[in-house]
Amino acid sequence: MRILCVVPARGGSKGVPRKNLRPVAGKPLLAWTVEQALAAQPAMDVVVSTEDAEIAAVALAHGADVPVLRPAELALDETPTEPVVRHALAVARESGPDPDAVVLLQATSPVRLPGSLTRALEQFLTTGVDSLVGVVPQSPFTWTDGTEPSAAYDVTARPRRQDFAPEDLRYRETGSLYVTRPWVYDDLDNRIGGRVGLFVMDEVEGVDIDTEHDLDVADAILRRLLADAPAGRPT
């Protein structure tokens, strides 16, 4: 079985300049995702997709592969993620058999608990879904704004949080991980398609870095996990 893991890491981030290289809990942001991917079972072909030579060097130093630099037209501010993954998939197909699954990991979501990626792969392979989406649970105390704001729960019978059953919860897509059959990218140009499954992650894994504050939050969480881990390594 061949599993291709793609980690997009563009050099031209605007909100947090050079975001993928910023130090977080003692190592470049990108390194966290690369090392987590390399620790997962079954083993994956871990590829970093970047147009940036410095990012490529960091990826290689931490054990990932960078078979080619991403074309400049796939590294623009407005470039969607799917064409980037399809490019990495095409390069992988030139060097070996067609992957059985494509794992997309966002380097901007560096907090993943030990074993999360292994559990996600196991769930994908045993359930037979076509795409698996990483999510974190949240309460249904949410609203839709508009002319008449609408609550997602009965405001006349407000439930207690401790009384929620799993089916009462909502789930937020983290952007952290997706596991997808290659045909979904080929036919639908999407990371999500066919029969979809949810991979429920711990709330702490929902960090997504868009701002300097997010970097500080990720740094604090990862340092705490490092301190708590038996071997000092949350992988």
Secondary structure as UniProt FT lines:
FT   STRAND          3..8
FT   TURN            14..18
FT   HELIX           19..21
FT   STRAND          23..24
FT   TURN            25..26
FT   STRAND          27..28
FT   HELIX           29..39
FT   STRAND          45..49
FT   HELIX           53..61
FT   TURN            62..63
FT   HELIX           72..74
FT   TURN            77..78
FT   HELIX           81..95
FT   STRAND          101..105
FT   TURN            107..108
FT   TURN            114..115
FT   HELIX           116..127
FT   STRAND          131..138
FT   STRAND          143..144
FT   STRAND          150..151
FT   HELIX           155..157
FT   HELIX           161..163
FT   HELIX           166..168
FT   STRAND          170..180
FT   HELIX           182..188
FT   STRAND          196..200
FT   HELIX           203..206
FT   HELIX           212..228
FT   TURN            230..231
//
